[in-house]
Amino acid sequence: MAARAIWTGSLKLGSIDLSVKLYSAIQDRSVRFHKSAADISREELRDEQTEQLLKLVKSKEAHNTDVVESEAAEQRPTKVVDLMEVLKKSLQQKHAA
């Protein structure tokens, strides 16, 4: 029977996306990576978006122009539960009863 990962995910380092799988240990073994740190160039670790943003900010500072702020992106509904709101509603219901 083939080993199944008990967790999978990804690790993003700049523009590099690394797939990660976690297996439970059945034997004592060493960890192996497909790419060593020596094989990764500085160019691969460069964050292009941050560099472009910094370039824009420096350009605006050099020309003494105001930074234009855009409207906040429309918030999408999330499945995050606000525990404080739930607790407050629960307490209000308890006091009302």
C-alpha positions in Angstrom: 0.0 0.0 0.0 1.4 3.4 -1.0 2.0 6.0 1.7 -0.6 8.8 1.9 0.2 12.3 2.9 -1.5 13.3 6.2 -1.2 17.0 5.2 -0.5 18.8 1.9 0.1 22.5 1.3 2.4 24.9 -0.4 5.2 27.3 0.7 5.6 30.5 -1.3 9.0 32.2 -1.3 8.8 35.2 -3.5 8.0 33.9 -7.0 8.7 30.3 -6.0 5.9 28.0 -5.0 6.9 24.8 -3.3 4.5 21.9 -2.8 4.8 20.3 0.7 3.5 16.9 1.8 3.6 15.6 5.3 3.8 11.9 5.9 3.7 10.0 9.2 7.0 8.3 10.0 7.1 4.5 9.8 10.9 4.3 9.7 13.7 6.6 10.9 14.9 8.3 7.7 16.5 11.6 6.8 14.7 14.4 5.0 15.5 15.0 1.4 14.7 18.0 -0.8 14.5 18.1 -4.5 16.2 21.5 -4.7 19.0 22.5 -2.4 19.5 26.1 -1.2 22.6 26.3 -3.4 20.5 25.6 -6.5 18.2 28.5 -5.9 19.4 31.8 -7.4 18.8 35.3 -6.0 16.8 36.0 -9.1 14.3 33.3 -8.2 13.8 34.9 -4.8 13.1 38.4 -6.1 9.7 39.8 -5.3 8.7 41.7 -8.5 5.5 43.2 -7.2 7.2 44.7 -4.2 10.0 46.1 -6.4 7.4 47.7 -8.7 5.6 49.2 -5.8 8.8 50.6 -4.3 9.8 52.0 -7.7 6.4 53.8 -8.0 6.7 55.2 -4.5 10.2 56.5 -5.1 9.2 58.0 -8.4 6.3 59.9 -6.7 8.6 61.1 -3.9 11.2 62.3 -6.4 8.6 64.3 -8.3 6.8 65.6 -5.1 3.5 64.2 -6.3 0.8 63.1 -4.0 0.2 59.4 -3.7 -3.2 58.5 -5.0 -5.1 56.1 -2.8 -7.6 53.8 -4.4 -10.8 52.8 -2.9 -10.7 49.7 -0.8 -11.5 46.6 -2.7 -15.0 45.3 -2.2 -14.9 42.9 0.7 -16.0 39.4 -0.1 -18.0 37.5 2.5 -15.9 35.1 4.5 -16.7 32.1 6.7 -14.9 33.7 9.6 -17.0 33.7 12.8 -16.7 36.7 15.0 -16.6 35.0 18.4 -17.2 38.2 20.4 -20.4 38.9 18.5 -21.6 35.3 19.1 -20.8 35.6 22.8 -22.6 39.0 23.1 -25.7 37.7 21.4 -25.6 34.6 23.6 -25.4 36.8 26.7 -28.2 39.1 25.5 -30.5 36.1 24.9 -29.6 34.6 28.3 -30.5 38.0 30.1 -33.7 38.4 28.0 -34.9 34.9 29.2 
